[in-house]
Amino acid sequence: MDELILVGREKEQEILRKALLSREAEMVAVIGRRRVGKTFLVKSVYAEQMAFQVSGIQNASNERQIENFTYRLSSVAQREEPIPTPKNWFRAFTLLIDYLNKQEYQGKYIVFFDELPWMAGQKSDFIQGLSFFWNSWAVDQNIVVVICGSAASWMVQKIVNDRGGLHNRITRRINLKPFNLSETIAYFRSRNIPLDQYHTVQIYMALGGIPHYLKEVEVGKSAVQNINDICFAEGGLLRDEFNNLYPALFNNADKHVAIIRALATKRQGMTRMEVSAKSKVKNGGTLTKVLQELELSGFITAYYALGKKKKDKIFRLTDEYSLFYLHFIEQNIYQGADTWQHLSQTQSYKTWSGYTFESICIKHLPQIKKALNIGGVYAVAASFLKKGTASEKGTQIDLVLDRKDQVINLFEIKFYKKVYALTKADAKALNEKQAIFQSVTNTNKLIFWTFITPFGLKENEHSVNTVNNTLTLDALFTN
């Protein structure tokens, strides 16, 4: 098997290296959703300094977690006789301290606790044990303690915002995100998979930027073939990943899944009240908690509608794989070979790809600003919605960039397989959208229309007179 190469993650690698070079003990929290590459990042950067590492076991009892910890300690200590399993985490951490005190290290060394939320489950004293380990011993050592977990909301609430023994003990924090498009194509190239930008975007729209999913892409196959094999073929990794994804991250995940399913029915997003009504999750503290957990874990994104109050924010499902599963995989899972070859030619695919490409563009807002040469200009991104009435026409603009230099960019985003030719009807629709936008917002800022489409816009009388900036896939694939 080819050796895996760490791609991208420059900022995250720099954080880990700074912790290694500092003159103080460091506790680094690495947070990110399942399969995003947290463990691989830590092991790749810290491979030579790793003194001890252990990973929690999903759905295991506290006794089994301690047993696993002790087994790992016996292994690294190369004990002929295994260390007897202690009764609690306090005693387990004293054994770790005893082992580390006997070692000789050149420079800083690493202690790595992976999938920490599984180790610190219900009726566990792990957090108290970790607090003891850090406060009574590690804080005075030449050490980096790395704690890692996929349950992002748990990590933030129980560790980062802890009010007990770990309060303010986190010295550095990494929120590991899925690959962006630039990192995705670099990852493919590191594996000698020569997909172009268009095929890469197609795969990204179905799989997202999750390295564990992208690892399934094979050389010599088109985007359509890869998606078919990974998502629809018997034995494909993502054929039923959805059923395991949320229970692995959240306790009592039924409400999380209900909200994901609700948001998948309205790609433009929903208000809190709409989410509650559609998901049947009562509007209250539980809904707030579940929405926060899904947002912290990167499955949904909250957007503010231009001119609306903070409480009127829109929630949108932005996890590509969940959207793809609910829209295509779930109801077509037993349709046989070449399922995606057929589905990718349907009108349903065209509609889905349009919305998904819009979502991907919004995720790549820093790249878009850079391409427009406004990277240094403060701007607020929002959506715009004006509901129609019997007497007035409504409109929706999915991305509005309200800039502090007295300019507003309105975006029109199209996923098209060749150069797009703006028609007279298209130009008229854009002018109508702008007129409604100006009427509702009463803005006196200069308005620019920005068009984003994979292969650009054909220059004609309609585009010249309407569109101020055109961006292609090149803009989205920059760092």
Buried (B, 14 or more C-beta within 10 A) or exposed (E): EEEBEBBBBEEBBEBBEEBBEBEEBBBBBBBBBBBBBBBBBBBBBBEEBBBBBBBBBEEBEBEEBBBBBBEBBBEBBEEEEEBEBBEBBBBBBBBBBEBBEEEEEEEBBBBBBBBBBBBBBEEBBBBBBBBBBBEEBBBEBBBBBBBBBBBBBBBBBBBBEBEEBBEEBBBBBBBBBBBBBBBBBBBBEBBEBEBEBBBBBBBBBBBBBBBBBBBBBEEEBEBBBBBBBBBBBEEBBBBBBBEEBBBBBBEEBEBBBBBBBBBBEBBEBBBBEBBBEBBEBEEEEEBEEBBBBBBBBBBBBBBBBBBBEEEEBBBBBBBBBBBBBBBBBBEBBEEEEEBBBBBBEEEEBEEBBBBBBBBBBBBBEEBBBBBBEBEEEEBEBBBBBBEEEEEEEEBEBBBBBBBEEEBBBBBBBBBBEEEBEBEEEBBEBBEEBBEBBBEBBEBEBEBBBBBBBBBBBEEEEBBEEBBBBBBBBEBBBBE
